[in-house]
Amino acid sequence: MKNLQIAKRIPVLALAFALCAAPASISRAAVYMDTAGRPDTELIDAWSDAGVLKGAPVAIMAPEIFRPDDPATRADAAETLYAIFRDEWTARAENMFTDLYGLPDAKVSYAGVNAILRAAAAGVISGVLTPMGRMVSPLAPVSRQDLAVMLARTFNIGASAEAVDIKDKNAVSGYASDAVSALASKGYLPVDPDGNFDPKGTISRAELLAVYERMTEDYPALAERKAERGSYAYTDILVGSSQIADAKFSDWENIATFTPAHALEAFTYDENRTKDISIRFYKPQNPTGNDPLLIYVFGGAWVLGDNSQLEAQNFALLETCLRNGIAVASLSYSLSQEAVYPQPLHELKSQIRYLRANAGELGIDPDNFGVAGASAGGYWAQLLALTGNSPEHEGELFGNTGTSSEVNYALDMFGISDMTDMFGQVDPYIQDVGAAQFMHDTPFSAEAMFFGMNRYKSAAYPAGASMADIRAALASGDTGHELWSLAQTVESASPINNVDSGDPPFMIYHGTQDFLVPIYQDVELYAALTNAGVPAKVLIAAYTGHELLHPAHEITIYDWIVAQAKG
């Protein structure tokens, strides 16, 4: 680890929102906006809050909806069963279905893909053999008779000799007749008021949960699973309070002629405030007292978010860790409008030192820490992994200065590796050059604000400094340049300038269509790591933007995390 000596308010905030990691739903006690007022609202919320079948937002930062009347898909059915039998379904059938990861089914969530593979290994789903291979059609609605087969296999419910009062039982396919008969005799299946079962018809997401509700009387484990609330508990640990400069927007909406200088003048700062720096700490489901730890750092262009973001935006990662015996710590730090670099770095390193110094009390292994993050969080994951105990980067904030801040591995998802050259790496086929210049090479870009360049004023830079100015200062080689010291800080803060052979293993993920953080940022990091002999893997996601999208990549990423932690 090398020891190196706003067009308007709306565009700025839009950039901040866009730089956040893609969302994933979280189990929580609340009514979905599209279930309120229904007679089955309480049932839906109870099962959803237990994590059996959750809703999701329709877009980034949008409220979650449940879609209760939508047909339940085959992935939905598998996901509910895996949520119930998660401790028993430990095996996963790899590469079994040819249509599970393809682009037509790209909308299948990580949870859905994982559940289908678990259900296949448990003998609950077998799919259909076609000339193109075995297919499972994860997004297709699950038929009522297929659901009966899945339930009969899962709960080991045999054929019933009792008379089945279903008028259209002759319409049931042969392979499903025993299962339908068995479940119908127990009153589990939804039967229409006219007495028909409609075996080849669909079942809604709400009806699917109603089936489990009817089964709870005969299966106490189902009732216990439904009673689980708030999937995982956490503890907020206060590490210290940082002095911050709280940024506010002044009244400038009616400025006739907008210029970058006017935008900068719209920022005012209150220096008389403190911010609590705390860790949100999650214990795994079955703690051992010496569990590996994954440290997560949230993203948001360094201007948005807090340490609850992991739950709302990367719940699958949290869930994967906790189910596999890995504790999780979600860190906090001051945002760019509150404090400039290096204070946020020192806050993050102080929390890692705190975790290691108190490992015994927290029940974690002080020699088994990993770090992960997406977007701005991916930048932090890089820098924390590559600077270890570098005196230049460490700081002395909040004590424990004799304790190491090193980590054992890093997951970087579409992070920033070279602060000086984001604009230079923009692909004009992906983003308009003028828009990219505005985004990356002005004093109010996310990178410039991170270093406080929007606050820097001088005769030469009346509107503040930009990354273009930093590059010019570095190119000049003039150590007496007005921006030379700041330029050295920017270089030191760029992860790619801190790579050496002693660095920990990396997993890197980036999409080819990312117009916020150019993919070359992570490509160059990967090249630097491999050239230094550092173990590194890179996943390039075709047709993917600034987001986690394809479940095949998520499975690879999460398996890698578990493998590193379990080592």
Backbone hydrogen bonds, N-H to C=O, Kabsch-Sander energy under -0.5 kcal/mol:
donor,donor_aa,acceptor,acceptor_aa,energy
2,K,498,N,-0.9
4,L,2,K,-0.9
5,Q,3,N,-0.6
12,V,8,K,-1.3
13,L,9,R,-2.3
14,A,10,I,-2.9
15,L,11,P,-2.2
16,A,12,V,-1.8
17,F,13,L,-2.6
18,A,14,A,-2.6
19,L,15,L,-1.8
20,C,17,F,-1.5
24,A,312,A,-1.4
30,A,28,R,-1.3
33,M,64,E,-1.0
35,T,32,Y,-1.8
36,A,32,Y,-1.0
38,R,35,T,-1.9
41,T,38,R,-1.3
44,I,40,D,-2.6
45,D,41,T,-2.8
46,A,42,E,-2.2
47,W,43,L,-2.2
48,S,44,I,-2.6
49,D,45,D,-2.8
50,A,46,A,-1.2
51,G,48,S,-1.7
52,V,47,W,-2.2
56,A,65,I,-2.3
58,V,63,P,-0.7
62,A,59,A,-2.2
65,I,56,A,-2.0
70,D,67,R,-1.4
72,A,203,I,-3.3
74,R,140,A,-2.1
75,A,138,P,-2.2
77,A,73,T,-2.3
78,A,74,R,-2.2
79,E,75,A,-2.8
80,T,76,D,-2.3
81,L,77,A,-1.9
82,Y,78,A,-2.7
83,A,79,E,-2.2
84,I,80,T,-1.4
85,F,81,L,-2.6
88,E,85,F,-0.7
89,W,85,F,-2.8
90,T,88,E,-1.8
93,A,117,L,-2.2
94,E,92,R,-0.9
96,M,93,A,-0.6
98,T,134,R,-2.7
100,L,97,F,-0.9
105,D,102,G,-1.3
106,A,103,L,-1.9
108,V,105,D,-2.0
113,V,109,S,-2.4
114,N,110,Y,-2.7
115,A,111,A,-2.2
116,I,112,G,-2.3
117,L,113,V,-2.2
118,R,114,N,-2.0
119,A,115,A,-3.0
120,A,116,I,-2.4
121,A,117,L,-1.7
122,A,118,R,-1.7
123,G,120,A,-1.3
124,V,119,A,-2.7
125,I,119,A,-0.9
128,V,135,M,-2.9
130,T,133,G,-1.7
133,G,130,T,-2.3
135,M,128,V,-2.9
140,A,137,S,-1.4
142,V,72,A,-2.7
144,R,201,G,-1.8
145,Q,199,P,-2.7
147,L,143,S,-2.3
148,A,144,R,-1.8
149,V,145,Q,-2.0
150,M,146,D,-2.5
151,L,147,L,-2.7
152,A,148,A,-2.6
153,R,149,V,-2.4
154,T,150,M,-2.4
155,F,151,L,-2.8
156,N,152,A,-0.6
157,I,152,A,-1.8
158,G,156,N,-0.7
165,D,163,A,-0.6
166,I,164,V,-1.8
167,K,195,G,-2.2
169,K,166,I,-1.3
171,A,168,D,-2.0
172,V,169,K,-1.4
176,A,173,S,-1.3
177,S,173,S,-0.8
177,S,174,G,-0.9
180,V,176,A,-2.8
181,S,177,S,-2.5
182,A,178,D,-2.6
183,L,179,A,-2.5
184,A,180,V,-2.5
185,S,181,S,-2.0
186,K,182,A,-0.7
187,G,184,A,-1.3
188,Y,183,L,-2.1
189,L,183,L,-0.5
191,V,189,L,-0.6
192,D,196,N,-2.9
195,G,192,D,-2.7
201,G,198,D,-2.1
203,I,142,V,-0.6
205,R,70,D,-2.1
206,A,68,P,-2.5
208,L,204,S,-2.3
209,L,205,R,-1.5
210,A,206,A,-1.7
211,V,207,E,-1.8
212,Y,208,L,-1.4
213,E,209,L,-2.1
214,R,210,A,-2.0
215,M,211,V,-1.3
216,T,212,Y,-1.0
216,T,213,E,-0.7
218,D,215,M,-0.8
219,Y,215,M,-1.5
222,L,219,Y,-1.5
223,A,219,Y,-1.3
224,E,220,P,-2.4
225,R,221,A,-2.1
226,K,222,L,-2.4
227,A,223,A,-1.5
228,E,224,E,-0.6
228,E,225,R,-1.1
230,G,49,D,-0.5
231,S,49,D,-0.5
235,T,281,F,-2.5
237,I,235,T,-0.6
237,I,279,I,-3.2
238,L,236,D,-0.6
239,V,237,I,-0.5
239,V,277,I,-2.8
240,G,277,I,-1.4
242,S,275,K,-2.9
244,I,273,R,-2.3
245,A,338,E,-4.9
246,D,244,I,-0.7
246,D,270,D,-2.2
247,A,245,A,-0.6
247,A,337,Q,-0.8
248,K,268,T,-3.0
250,S,248,K,-0.5
250,S,266,A,-2.9
252,W,250,S,-1.1
255,I,252,W,-1.7
258,F,256,A,-0.6
263,A,259,T,-2.1
264,L,260,P,-2.3
265,E,261,A,-2.1
266,A,262,H,-0.8
266,A,263,A,-0.7
267,F,264,L,-1.6
268,T,248,K,-2.5
270,D,246,D,-1.9
271,E,269,Y,-0.6
273,R,244,I,-0.8
273,R,271,E,-0.9
275,K,242,S,-2.5
277,I,240,G,-3.5
278,S,276,D,-0.7
279,I,237,I,-2.7
280,R,330,S,-2.6
281,F,235,T,-3.1
281,F,279,I,-0.8
282,Y,328,V,-3.3
283,K,233,A,-0.6
285,Q,322,L,-2.1
291,D,363,G,-2.3
293,L,368,N,-2.5
294,L,327,A,-2.7
295,I,293,L,-0.5
295,I,370,G,-3.0
296,Y,329,A,-2.9
297,V,372,A,-2.3
298,F,331,L,-0.5
300,G,19,L,-0.5
303,V,300,G,-2.0
304,L,300,G,-1.0
309,Q,306,D,-1.9
311,E,308,S,-0.9
312,A,308,S,-1.1
313,Q,309,Q,-2.7
314,N,310,L,-2.1
317,L,314,N,-0.6
318,L,314,N,-1.7
319,E,315,F,-3.2
320,T,316,A,-2.4
321,C,317,L,-2.3
322,L,318,L,-2.4
323,R,319,E,-2.2
324,N,320,T,-1.0
324,N,321,C,-0.8
325,G,322,L,-0.9
326,I,321,C,-2.8
327,A,292,P,-2.5
327,A,325,G,-0.5
328,V,282,Y,-2.1
329,A,294,L,-2.4
330,S,280,R,-2.8
331,L,296,Y,-2.5
331,L,329,A,-0.6
336,S,302,W,-3.5
338,E,335,L,-2.1
339,A,335,L,-2.5
341,Y,450,F,-2.3
343,Q,340,V,-1.7
346,H,342,P,-2.4
347,E,343,Q,-2.3
348,L,344,P,-2.1
349,K,345,L,-2.7
350,S,346,H,-2.0
351,Q,347,E,-1.4
352,I,348,L,-1.7
353,R,349,K,-2.4
354,Y,350,S,-2.2
355,L,351,Q,-2.4
356,R,352,I,-2.2
357,A,353,R,-2.8
358,N,354,Y,-1.8
359,A,356,R,-1.3
362,L,358,N,-2.0
363,G,359,A,-1.3
364,I,359,A,-2.2
365,D,291,D,-3.0
368,N,365,D,-1.9
370,G,293,L,-2.4
371,V,409,Y,-1.8
372,A,295,I,-2.6
373,G,411,L,-1.5
374,A,297,V,-0.6
375,S,413,M,-2.8
376,A,19,L,-0.6
377,G,374,A,-2.2
379,Y,375,S,-2.0
380,W,376,A,-2.0
381,A,377,G,-2.5
382,Q,378,G,-2.2
383,L,379,Y,-2.7
384,L,380,W,-3.0
385,A,381,A,-1.8
386,L,382,Q,-2.2
387,T,383,L,-1.5
388,G,384,L,-1.0
390,S,387,T,-3.7
393,H,390,S,-1.2
394,E,390,S,-1.7
395,G,391,P,-0.7
399,G,396,E,-1.4
403,T,400,N,-1.9
408,N,369,F,-4.5
409,Y,369,F,-0.6
410,A,505,P,-2.1
411,L,371,V,-2.6
412,D,410,A,-0.6
412,D,507,M,-2.9
413,M,373,G,-2.4
413,M,411,L,-0.6
414,F,412,D,-0.6
414,F,509,Y,-3.5
416,I,375,S,-0.5
421,D,418,D,-1.1
422,M,419,M,-0.5
425,Q,421,D,-0.8
425,Q,422,M,-0.8
426,V,423,F,-1.5
430,I,427,D,-2.1
431,Q,427,D,-2.3
436,A,432,D,-2.4
437,Q,433,V,-2.5
438,F,434,G,-2.1
439,M,435,A,-2.1
440,H,436,A,-2.4
441,D,437,Q,-2.7
445,S,442,T,-1.9
446,A,439,M,-0.6
449,M,445,S,-2.7
450,F,446,A,-1.6
451,F,447,E,-1.0
451,F,448,A,-0.7
452,G,449,M,-1.2
453,M,448,A,-2.7
455,R,452,G,-1.4
456,Y,452,G,-0.6
456,Y,453,M,-0.6
458,S,461,Y,-0.9
464,G,461,Y,-1.5
465,A,453,M,-1.5
470,I,466,S,-1.8
471,R,467,M,-2.5
472,A,468,A,-1.9
473,A,469,D,-2.2
474,L,470,I,-2.4
475,A,471,R,-2.5
476,S,472,A,-1.6
477,G,473,A,-0.9
477,G,474,L,-0.7
478,D,473,A,-0.6
479,T,477,G,-0.9
481,H,478,D,-2.0
484,W,481,H,-1.8
487,A,483,L,-2.8
488,Q,484,W,-2.2
489,T,485,S,-1.7
490,V,486,L,-2.3
491,E,487,A,-2.3
492,S,488,Q,-2.3
493,A,489,T,-2.0
494,S,490,V,-0.6
494,S,491,E,-0.9
496,I,417,S,-2.2
497,N,494,S,-1.9
498,N,495,P,-2.5
499,V,496,I,-0.8
503,D,500,D,-1.7
506,F,535,P,-2.1
507,M,410,A,-2.3
508,I,537,K,-2.7
509,Y,412,D,-2.3
510,H,539,L,-2.2
512,T,541,A,-2.5
513,Q,544,T,-2.6
514,D,511,G,-1.2
515,F,513,Q,-0.7
521,Q,518,P,-1.9
522,D,519,I,-0.8
523,V,519,I,-2.0
524,E,520,Y,-2.6
525,L,521,Q,-1.3
526,Y,522,D,-2.6
527,A,523,V,-2.1
528,A,524,E,-2.4
529,L,525,L,-2.6
530,T,526,Y,-2.6
531,N,527,A,-2.3
532,A,528,A,-1.3
533,G,530,T,-1.2
534,V,529,L,-2.8
537,K,506,F,-2.0
539,L,508,I,-3.0
540,I,538,V,-0.5
541,A,510,H,-2.7
541,A,539,L,-0.6
542,A,540,I,-0.8
544,T,541,A,-1.2
547,E,545,G,-2.0
549,L,547,E,-0.6
553,H,550,H,-0.7
554,E,550,H,-1.5
555,I,551,P,-2.5
556,T,552,A,-1.9
557,I,553,H,-2.8
558,Y,554,E,-3.0
559,D,555,I,-2.5
560,W,556,T,-2.0
561,I,557,I,-2.1
562,V,558,Y,-2.3
563,A,559,D,-2.6
564,Q,560,W,-2.7
565,A,561,I,-2.6
566,K,562,V,-2.7
567,G,563,A,-1.6
